[in-house]
């Protein structure tokens, strides 16, 4: 299985979208600074995820969530606890 996930950094009011086969391991990597694009904004928490049977389906969903339409969808459907949006 493949997962598309949305991380949220409450300390910096930022989101990150990614894809993985192991959510717990990937969150650990983000929170221990093993990803240069998320390292400055730790700690992160997973606020949303979806599961897909193929890497192709997961990649397409990840690409959509990173578009302007995907940002609008995230804003109306994902409410990180404690966020000020």
Biopython code that builds the backbone (N, CA, C, O; Angstrom):
import numpy as np
from Bio.PDB.StructureBuilder import StructureBuilder

atoms = [
    (1, "UNK", "N", (0.836, -1.194, 0.000)),
    (1, "UNK", "CA", (0.000, 0.000, 0.000)),
    (1, "UNK", "C", (0.875, 1.250, 0.000)),
    (1, "UNK", "O", (1.994, 1.252, 0.514)),
    (2, "UNK", "N", (0.341, 2.294, -0.582)),
    (2, "UNK", "CA", (1.019, 3.588, -0.643)),
    (2, "UNK", "C", (0.131, 4.616, 0.032)),
    (2, "UNK", "O", (-1.094, 4.569, -0.081)),
    (3, "UNK", "N", (0.754, 5.529, 0.723)),
    (3, "UNK", "CA", (0.027, 6.563, 1.446)),
    (3, "UNK", "C", (0.429, 7.937, 0.938)),
    (3, "UNK", "O", (1.606, 8.206, 0.699)),
    (4, "UNK", "N", (-0.555, 8.796, 0.779)),
    (4, "UNK", "CA", (-0.330, 10.221, 0.545)),
    (4, "UNK", "C", (-0.730, 10.882, 1.855)),
    (4, "UNK", "O", (-1.794, 10.599, 2.405)),
    (5, "UNK", "N", (0.129, 11.763, 2.348)),
    (5, "UNK", "CA", (-0.110, 12.337, 3.667)),
    (5, "UNK", "C", (0.078, 13.842, 3.660)),
    (5, "UNK", "O", (0.768, 14.402, 2.808)),
    (6, "UNK", "N", (-0.555, 14.479, 4.633)),
    (6, "UNK", "CA", (-0.380, 15.910, 4.850)),
    (6, "UNK", "C", (0.146, 16.071, 6.266)),
    (6, "UNK", "O", (-0.465, 15.615, 7.232)),
    (7, "UNK", "N", (1.295, 16.731, 6.366)),
    (7, "UNK", "CA", (1.870, 17.055, 7.665)),
    (7, "UNK", "C", (1.559, 18.499, 7.987)),
    (7, "UNK", "O", (1.358, 19.318, 7.089)),
    (8, "UNK", "N", (1.521, 18.806, 9.264)),
    (8, "UNK", "CA", (1.286, 20.177, 9.693)),
    (8, "UNK", "C", (2.237, 20.511, 10.831)),
    (8, "UNK", "O", (2.396, 19.735, 11.773)),
    (9, "UNK", "N", (2.863, 21.669, 10.729)),
    (9, "UNK", "CA", (3.732, 22.178, 11.789)),
    (9, "UNK", "C", (2.988, 23.303, 12.498)),
    (9, "UNK", "O", (2.863, 24.410, 11.975)),
    (10, "UNK", "N", (2.507, 23.007, 13.676)),
    (10, "UNK", "CA", (1.750, 23.991, 14.440)),
    (10, "UNK", "C", (2.625, 25.181, 14.819)),
    (10, "UNK", "O", (2.144, 26.314, 14.851)),
    (11, "UNK", "N", (3.892, 24.943, 15.103)),
    (11, "UNK", "CA", (4.795, 26.022, 15.500)),
    (11, "UNK", "C", (5.016, 27.047, 14.387)),
    (11, "UNK", "O", (5.292, 28.214, 14.662)),
    (12, "UNK", "N", (4.895, 26.615, 13.145)),
    (12, "UNK", "CA", (5.176, 27.507, 12.020)),
    (12, "UNK", "C", (4.006, 27.669, 11.064)),
    (12, "UNK", "O", (4.148, 28.346, 10.046)),
    (13, "UNK", "N", (2.840, 27.065, 11.359)),
    (13, "UNK", "CA", (1.647, 27.153, 10.518)),
    (13, "UNK", "C", (1.969, 26.823, 9.057)),
    (13, "UNK", "O", (1.649, 27.582, 8.143)),
    (14, "UNK", "N", (2.614, 25.663, 8.869)),
    (14, "UNK", "CA", (2.995, 25.211, 7.536)),
    (14, "UNK", "C", (2.506, 23.796, 7.312)),
    (14, "UNK", "O", (2.334, 23.019, 8.251)),
    (15, "UNK", "N", (2.286, 23.478, 6.042)),
    (15, "UNK", "CA", (1.883, 22.127, 5.662)),
    (15, "UNK", "C", (2.906, 21.539, 4.707)),
    (15, "UNK", "O", (3.659, 22.261, 4.054)),
    (16, "UNK", "N", (2.919, 20.221, 4.639)),
    (16, "UNK", "CA", (3.794, 19.500, 3.725)),
    (16, "UNK", "C", (3.023, 18.290, 3.215)),
    (16, "UNK", "O", (2.367, 17.599, 3.995)),
    (17, "UNK", "N", (3.096, 18.029, 1.915)),
    (17, "UNK", "CA", (2.420, 16.882, 1.311)),
    (17, "UNK", "C", (3.479, 15.918, 0.815)),
    (17, "UNK", "O", (4.453, 16.328, 0.184)),
    (18, "UNK", "N", (3.291, 14.632, 1.099)),
    (18, "UNK", "CA", (4.244, 13.634, 0.656)),
    (18, "UNK", "C", (3.584, 12.300, 0.406)),
    (18, "UNK", "O", (2.369, 12.144, 0.534)),
    (19, "UNK", "N", (4.436, 11.319, 0.036)),
    (19, "UNK", "CA", (3.969, 9.974, -0.261)),
    (19, "UNK", "C", (4.957, 8.976, 0.332)),
    (19, "UNK", "O", (6.163, 9.222, 0.333)),
    (20, "UNK", "N", (4.452, 7.848, 0.838)),
    (20, "UNK", "CA", (5.307, 6.842, 1.456)),
    (20, "UNK", "C", (4.604, 5.500, 1.497)),
    (20, "UNK", "O", (3.419, 5.398, 1.179)),
    (21, "UNK", "N", (5.345, 4.464, 1.892)),
    (21, "UNK", "CA", (4.751, 3.162, 2.146)),
    (21, "UNK", "C", (4.685, 2.883, 3.645)),
    (21, "UNK", "O", (4.079, 1.897, 4.064)),
    (22, "UNK", "N", (5.304, 3.745, 4.459)),
    (22, "UNK", "CA", (5.336, 3.552, 5.912)),
    (22, "UNK", "C", (5.162, 4.909, 6.602)),
    (22, "UNK", "O", (6.117, 5.675, 6.729)),
    (23, "UNK", "N", (3.943, 5.194, 7.042)),
    (23, "UNK", "CA", (3.637, 6.511, 7.631)),
    (23, "UNK", "C", (4.442, 6.801, 8.890)),
    (23, "UNK", "O", (4.989, 7.895, 9.032)),
    (24, "UNK", "N", (4.523, 5.847, 9.799)),
    (24, "UNK", "CA", (5.237, 6.085, 11.057)),
    (24, "UNK", "C", (6.716, 6.367, 10.822)),
    (24, "UNK", "O", (7.275, 7.295, 11.406)),
    (25, "UNK", "N", (7.343, 5.571, 9.973)),
    (25, "UNK", "CA", (8.765, 5.759, 9.668)),
    (25, "UNK", "C", (8.993, 7.118, 9.006)),
    (25, "UNK", "O", (9.955, 7.818, 9.322)),
    (26, "UNK", "N", (8.110, 7.478, 8.095)),
    (26, "UNK", "CA", (8.271, 8.744, 7.370)),
    (26, "UNK", "C", (8.091, 9.939, 8.304)),
    (26, "UNK", "O", (8.828, 10.919, 8.196)),
    (27, "UNK", "N", (7.125, 9.873, 9.217)),
    (27, "UNK", "CA", (6.948, 10.951, 10.186)),
    (27, "UNK", "C", (8.191, 11.078, 11.065)),
    (27, "UNK", "O", (8.643, 12.187, 11.351)),
    (28, "UNK", "N", (8.734, 9.950, 11.487)),
    (28, "UNK", "CA", (9.970, 9.956, 12.283)),
    (28, "UNK", "C", (11.095, 10.643, 11.510)),
    (28, "UNK", "O", (11.831, 11.451, 12.077)),
    (29, "UNK", "N", (11.232, 10.331, 10.231)),
    (29, "UNK", "CA", (12.274, 10.954, 9.410)),
    (29, "UNK", "C", (12.086, 12.464, 9.323)),
    (29, "UNK", "O", (13.057, 13.216, 9.397)),
    (30, "UNK", "N", (10.850, 12.907, 9.167)),
    (30, "UNK", "CA", (10.594, 14.352, 9.105)),
    (30, "UNK", "C", (10.937, 15.014, 10.441)),
    (30, "UNK", "O", (11.553, 16.080, 10.466)),
    (31, "UNK", "N", (10.544, 14.392, 11.537)),
    (31, "UNK", "CA", (10.737, 15.004, 12.853)),
    (31, "UNK", "C", (12.162, 14.908, 13.385)),
    (31, "UNK", "O", (12.499, 15.572, 14.365)),
    (32, "UNK", "N", (13.006, 14.090, 12.754)),
    (32, "UNK", "CA", (14.403, 14.000, 13.184)),
    (32, "UNK", "C", (15.344, 14.693, 12.209)),
    (32, "UNK", "O", (16.557, 14.494, 12.263)),
    (33, "UNK", "N", (14.786, 15.505, 11.319)),
    (33, "UNK", "CA", (15.604, 16.322, 10.432)),
    (33, "UNK", "C", (16.220, 15.607, 9.259)),
    (33, "UNK", "O", (17.209, 16.091, 8.708)),
    (34, "UNK", "N", (15.684, 14.484, 8.856)),
    (34, "UNK", "CA", (16.249, 13.741, 7.729)),
    (34, "UNK", "C", (15.700, 14.191, 6.382)),
    (34, "UNK", "O", (16.037, 13.610, 5.350)),
    (35, "UNK", "N", (14.868, 15.210, 6.383)),
    (35, "UNK", "CA", (14.340, 15.787, 5.152)),
    (35, "UNK", "C", (14.665, 17.275, 5.198)),
    (35, "UNK", "O", (14.172, 17.998, 6.064)),
    (36, "UNK", "N", (15.488, 17.727, 4.273)),
    (36, "UNK", "CA", (15.964, 19.114, 4.323)),
    (36, "UNK", "C", (14.847, 20.147, 4.173)),
    (36, "UNK", "O", (14.955, 21.249, 4.711)),
    (37, "UNK", "N", (13.776, 19.808, 3.449)),
    (37, "UNK", "CA", (12.709, 20.792, 3.253)),
    (37, "UNK", "C", (11.790, 20.916, 4.470)),
    (37, "UNK", "O", (11.087, 21.918, 4.604)),
    (38, "UNK", "N", (11.782, 19.928, 5.350)),
    (38, "UNK", "CA", (10.928, 20.013, 6.535)),
    (38, "UNK", "C", (11.715, 20.225, 7.825)),
    (38, "UNK", "O", (11.129, 20.549, 8.858)),
    (39, "UNK", "N", (13.007, 20.051, 7.779)),
    (39, "UNK", "CA", (13.853, 20.141, 8.974)),
    (39, "UNK", "C", (13.665, 21.440, 9.770)),
    (39, "UNK", "O", (13.576, 21.376, 10.996)),
    (40, "UNK", "N", (13.599, 22.610, 9.129)),
    (40, "UNK", "CA", (13.475, 23.854, 9.911)),
    (40, "UNK", "C", (12.138, 24.026, 10.634)),
    (40, "UNK", "O", (12.003, 24.920, 11.469)),
    (41, "UNK", "N", (11.157, 23.189, 10.326)),
    (41, "UNK", "CA", (9.808, 23.417, 10.838)),
    (41, "UNK", "C", (9.305, 22.324, 11.791)),
    (41, "UNK", "O", (8.103, 22.226, 12.039)),
    (42, "UNK", "N", (10.222, 21.504, 12.323)),
    (42, "UNK", "CA", (9.814, 20.455, 13.264)),
    (42, "UNK", "C", (9.255, 21.079, 14.530)),
    (42, "UNK", "O", (9.662, 22.187, 14.880)),
    (43, "UNK", "N", (8.359, 20.434, 15.219)),
    (43, "UNK", "CA", (7.829, 19.096, 14.989)),
    (43, "UNK", "C", (6.641, 19.119, 14.032)),
    (43, "UNK", "O", (5.943, 20.124, 13.896)),
    (44, "UNK", "N", (6.436, 17.987, 13.380)),
    (44, "UNK", "CA", (5.338, 17.779, 12.455)),
    (44, "UNK", "C", (4.374, 16.752, 13.022)),
    (44, "UNK", "O", (4.749, 15.913, 13.841)),
    (45, "UNK", "N", (3.125, 16.831, 12.576)),
    (45, "UNK", "CA", (2.164, 15.780, 12.888)),
    (45, "UNK", "C", (1.364, 15.491, 11.628)),
    (45, "UNK", "O", (1.140, 16.376, 10.802)),
    (46, "UNK", "N", (0.939, 14.245, 11.492)),
    (46, "UNK", "CA", (0.126, 13.854, 10.343)),
    (46, "UNK", "C", (-1.305, 14.285, 10.637)),
    (46, "UNK", "O", (-1.905, 13.853, 11.621)),
    (47, "UNK", "N", (-1.844, 15.140, 9.775)),
    (47, "UNK", "CA", (-3.213, 15.612, 9.972)),
    (47, "UNK", "C", (-4.188, 14.973, 8.983)),
    (47, "UNK", "O", (-5.403, 15.100, 9.130)),
    (48, "UNK", "N", (-3.645, 14.285, 7.973)),
    (48, "UNK", "CA", (-4.504, 13.660, 6.982)),
    (48, "UNK", "C", (-3.690, 12.650, 6.191)),
    (48, "UNK", "O", (-2.511, 12.876, 5.920)),
    (49, "UNK", "N", (-4.309, 11.543, 5.822)),
    (49, "UNK", "CA", (-3.668, 10.594, 4.915)),
    (49, "UNK", "C", (-4.723, 9.809, 4.151)),
    (49, "UNK", "O", (-5.858, 9.647, 4.598)),
    (50, "UNK", "N", (-4.311, 9.333, 2.993)),
    (50, "UNK", "CA", (-5.142, 8.495, 2.143)),
    (50, "UNK", "C", (-4.301, 7.297, 1.722)),
    (50, "UNK", "O", (-3.079, 7.395, 1.613)),
    (51, "UNK", "N", (-4.962, 6.165, 1.487)),
    (51, "UNK", "CA", (-4.279, 4.930, 1.126)),
    (51, "UNK", "C", (-4.618, 4.553, -0.314)),
    (51, "UNK", "O", (-5.768, 4.670, -0.737)),
    (52, "UNK", "N", (-3.598, 4.094, -1.074)),
    (52, "UNK", "CA", (-3.783, 3.722, -2.475)),
    (52, "UNK", "C", (-3.101, 2.388, -2.760)),
    (52, "UNK", "O", (-2.053, 2.091, -2.185)),
    (53, "UNK", "N", (-3.689, 1.582, -3.644)),
    (53, "UNK", "CA", (-3.091, 0.282, -3.954)),
    (53, "UNK", "C", (-1.869, 0.357, -4.871)),
    (53, "UNK", "O", (-1.027, -0.540, -4.850)),
    (54, "UNK", "N", (-1.765, 1.422, -5.679)),
    (54, "UNK", "CA", (-0.635, 1.511, -6.611)),
    (54, "UNK", "C", (0.118, 2.828, -6.421)),
    (54, "UNK", "O", (-0.443, 3.830, -5.978)),
    (55, "UNK", "N", (1.393, 2.793, -6.766)),
    (55, "UNK", "CA", (2.217, 3.987, -6.658)),
    (55, "UNK", "C", (1.719, 5.066, -7.634)),
    (55, "UNK", "O", (1.801, 6.258, -7.338)),
    (56, "UNK", "N", (1.214, 4.649, -8.777)),
    (56, "UNK", "CA", (0.713, 5.605, -9.763)),
    (56, "UNK", "C", (-0.470, 6.402, -9.213)),
    (56, "UNK", "O", (-0.515, 7.624, -9.359)),
    (57, "UNK", "N", (-1.426, 5.720, -8.586)),
    (57, "UNK", "CA", (-2.582, 6.414, -8.013)),
    (57, "UNK", "C", (-2.150, 7.373, -6.900)),
    (57, "UNK", "O", (-2.652, 8.492, -6.803)),
    (58, "UNK", "N", (-1.226, 6.925, -6.073)),
    (58, "UNK", "CA", (-0.746, 7.770, -4.973)),
    (58, "UNK", "C", (-0.031, 9.004, -5.518)),
    (58, "UNK", "O", (-0.241, 10.109, -5.017)),
    (59, "UNK", "N", (0.800, 8.831, -6.525)),
    (59, "UNK", "CA", (1.547, 9.961, -7.097)),
    (59, "UNK", "C", (0.592, 10.973, -7.724)),
    (59, "UNK", "O", (0.788, 12.180, -7.583)),
    (60, "UNK", "N", (-0.434, 10.493, -8.411)),
    (60, "UNK", "CA", (-1.409, 11.404, -9.012)),
    (60, "UNK", "C", (-2.137, 12.218, -7.941)),
    (60, "UNK", "O", (-2.349, 13.418, -8.115)),
    (61, "UNK", "N", (-2.517, 11.581, -6.845)),
    (61, "UNK", "CA", (-3.206, 12.301, -5.761)),
    (61, "UNK", "C", (-2.267, 13.303, -5.106)),
    (61, "UNK", "O", (-2.673, 14.425, -4.805)),
    (62, "UNK", "N", (-1.010, 12.910, -4.879)),
    (62, "UNK", "CA", (-0.026, 13.828, -4.303)),
    (62, "UNK", "C", (0.158, 15.047, -5.203)),
    (62, "UNK", "O", (0.197, 16.178, -4.720)),
    (63, "UNK", "N", (0.270, 14.817, -6.503)),
    (63, "UNK", "CA", (0.422, 15.931, -7.438)),
    (63, "UNK", "C", (-0.788, 16.856, -7.387)),
    (63, "UNK", "O", (-0.639, 18.078, -7.409)),
    (64, "UNK", "N", (-1.996, 16.275, -7.317)),
    (64, "UNK", "CA", (-3.197, 17.100, -7.226)),
    (64, "UNK", "C", (-3.188, 17.952, -5.954)),
    (64, "UNK", "O", (-3.473, 19.148, -6.010)),
    (65, "UNK", "N", (-2.868, 17.351, -4.826)),
    (65, "UNK", "CA", (-2.902, 18.088, -3.557)),
    (65, "UNK", "C", (-1.913, 19.250, -3.527)),
    (65, "UNK", "O", (-2.060, 20.169, -2.722)),
    (66, "UNK", "N", (-0.907, 19.215, -4.399)),
    (66, "UNK", "CA", (0.082, 20.291, -4.464)),
    (66, "UNK", "C", (-0.302, 21.397, -5.446)),
    (66, "UNK", "O", (0.402, 22.402, -5.551)),
    (67, "UNK", "N", (-1.410, 21.223, -6.164)),
    (67, "UNK", "CA", (-1.870, 22.243, -7.108)),
    (67, "UNK", "C", (-2.712, 23.290, -6.381)),
    (67, "UNK", "O", (-3.018, 23.141, -5.198)),
    (68, "UNK", "N", (-3.078, 24.340, -7.094)),
    (68, "UNK", "CA", (-3.955, 25.371, -6.516)),
    (68, "UNK", "C", (-5.307, 24.771, -6.136)),
    (68, "UNK", "O", (-5.844, 25.088, -5.075)),
    (69, "UNK", "N", (-5.858, 23.915, -6.985)),
    (69, "UNK", "CA", (-7.138, 23.267, -6.666)),
    (69, "UNK", "C", (-6.980, 22.364, -5.448)),
    (69, "UNK", "O", (-7.883, 22.282, -4.615)),
    (70, "UNK", "N", (-5.850, 21.693, -5.340)),
    (70, "UNK", "CA", (-5.586, 20.835, -4.194)),
    (70, "UNK", "C", (-5.450, 21.631, -2.909)),
    (70, "UNK", "O", (-5.895, 21.181, -1.853)),
    (71, "UNK", "N", (-4.837, 22.819, -2.985)),
    (71, "UNK", "CA", (-4.736, 23.692, -1.804)),
    (71, "UNK", "C", (-6.117, 24.145, -1.352)),
    (71, "UNK", "O", (-6.399, 24.203, -0.155)),
    (72, "UNK", "N", (-6.975, 24.466, -2.316)),
    (72, "UNK", "CA", (-8.350, 24.840, -1.952)),
    (72, "UNK", "C", (-9.070, 23.666, -1.291)),
    (72, "UNK", "O", (-9.774, 23.849, -0.298)),
    (73, "UNK", "N", (-8.893, 22.454, -1.842)),
    (73, "UNK", "CA", (-9.511, 21.274, -1.262)),
    (73, "UNK", "C", (-9.000, 21.052, 0.162)),
    (73, "UNK", "O", (-9.783, 20.772, 1.069)),
    (74, "UNK", "N", (-7.689, 21.178, 0.356)),
    (74, "UNK", "CA", (-7.114, 20.988, 1.694)),
    (74, "UNK", "C", (-7.643, 22.017, 2.669)),
    (74, "UNK", "O", (-7.945, 21.695, 3.818)),
    (75, "UNK", "N", (-7.755, 23.243, 2.220)),
    (75, "UNK", "CA", (-8.226, 24.303, 3.111)),
    (75, "UNK", "C", (-9.665, 24.067, 3.558)),
    (75, "UNK", "O", (-10.020, 24.378, 4.695)),
    (76, "UNK", "N", (-10.496, 23.520, 2.673)),
    (76, "UNK", "CA", (-11.895, 23.308, 3.042)),
    (76, "UNK", "C", (-12.160, 21.954, 3.701)),
    (76, "UNK", "O", (-13.217, 21.767, 4.303)),
    (77, "UNK", "N", (-11.224, 21.007, 3.600)),
    (77, "UNK", "CA", (-11.467, 19.665, 4.117)),
    (77, "UNK", "C", (-10.548, 19.207, 5.248)),
    (77, "UNK", "O", (-10.856, 18.233, 5.935)),
    (78, "UNK", "N", (-9.444, 19.884, 5.446)),
    (78, "UNK", "CA", (-8.498, 19.488, 6.496)),
    (78, "UNK", "C", (-8.315, 20.658, 7.438)),
    (78, "UNK", "O", (-7.869, 21.730, 7.027)),
    (79, "UNK", "N", (-8.650, 20.461, 8.673)),
    (79, "UNK", "CA", (-8.508, 21.496, 9.687)),
    (79, "UNK", "C", (-7.543, 21.008, 10.760)),
    (79, "UNK", "O", (-7.945, 20.292, 11.677)),
    (80, "UNK", "N", (-6.268, 21.393, 10.652)),
    (80, "UNK", "CA", (-5.320, 20.989, 11.692)),
    (80, "UNK", "C", (-5.740, 21.529, 13.052)),
    (80, "UNK", "O", (-6.053, 22.712, 13.188)),
    (81, "UNK", "N", (-5.746, 20.672, 14.043)),
    (81, "UNK", "CA", (-6.133, 21.068, 15.395)),
    (81, "UNK", "C", (-5.183, 22.155, 15.895)),
    (81, "UNK", "O", (-3.964, 21.980, 15.891)),
    (82, "UNK", "N", (-5.747, 23.260, 16.319)),
    (82, "UNK", "CA", (-4.943, 24.360, 16.828)),
    (82, "UNK", "C", (-4.541, 25.371, 15.775)),
    (82, "UNK", "O", (-3.943, 26.395, 16.105)),
    (83, "UNK", "N", (-4.854, 25.112, 14.514)),
    (83, "UNK", "CA", (-4.484, 26.048, 13.445)),
    (83, "UNK", "C", (-5.379, 27.282, 13.513)),
    (83, "UNK", "O", (-6.517, 27.221, 13.977)),
    (84, "UNK", "N", (-4.844, 28.385, 13.045)),
    (84, "UNK", "CA", (-5.575, 29.646, 13.091)),
    (84, "UNK", "C", (-6.263, 29.975, 11.783)),
    (84, "UNK", "O", (-6.817, 31.067, 11.656)),
    (85, "UNK", "N", (-6.254, 29.092, 10.813)),
    (85, "UNK", "CA", (-6.872, 29.369, 9.503)),
    (85, "UNK", "C", (-8.375, 29.395, 9.612)),
    (85, "UNK", "O", (-9.063, 29.612, 8.615)),
]
sb = StructureBuilder()
sb.init_structure("model")
sb.init_model(0)
sb.init_chain("A")
sb.init_seg("    ")
for serial, (resi, resn, name, xyz) in enumerate(atoms, 1):
    if name == "N":
        sb.init_residue(resn, " ", resi, " ")
    sb.init_atom(name, np.array(xyz, "f"), 0.0, 1.0, " ", f" {name:<3s}", serial, name[0])
structure = sb.get_structure()
